[in-house]
Amino acid sequence: MLPYERQQQILTWLEEEGTLSISEISKRLNVSEMTIYRDIKPLLEGKKINKTSGGISLATISNVSPNSCSYCLKELNNRHPVQIITTHQTVEQLCCPHCGLLRFKDIEKNVSQIICRDFLQNTTISAKLAYFLIDADFNLNCCQPQVLTFESLIYAERFQKGFGGTILRFDEAVKEVSKRMNGDICCGCHK
């Protein structure tokens, strides 16, 4: 199992169980505790988990300012925010579709709804039904690769004609942004 796969498994267990000890994770994954410490280091640095006296736990949303993105911790941008509503009825605020797609991938099994705004009309739409324009030459000074959402394919295509980029559906956009953020494709992101 690759480090990224172990990290995702650790996050899944933490979502289900709350806290875990390093020794328990080591036993479950059949790797050394030192390997686990190396695996969790990026999760700690990314503020996805916290150290506890008994091991580790998921970072709580309450540690994040209500005016900050729960993924990248930037100040929320009201132009194109995303909300994730979990199966536990908690609401996460994200600054942009880029962060919304990445956070969705992290907690997909616990997501009840993911809501975004149409970039042109500013109407609320289901992200799962939206069209995502990635890499348009239109700088919003937000996370990279930049992602814009549209309710209508026609409007997404018109915007694409003027500003370029690639139009994707929800599942494709989740995969593409995740792939780029994992270093599989260079995107210039300095999160």
Summary of the structure (lengths in Angstrom):
residues: 191
radius of gyration: 17.5
end to end distance: 25.7
largest distance: 54.5
contacts: 578
relative contact order: 0.11
helix: 41%
strand: 23%
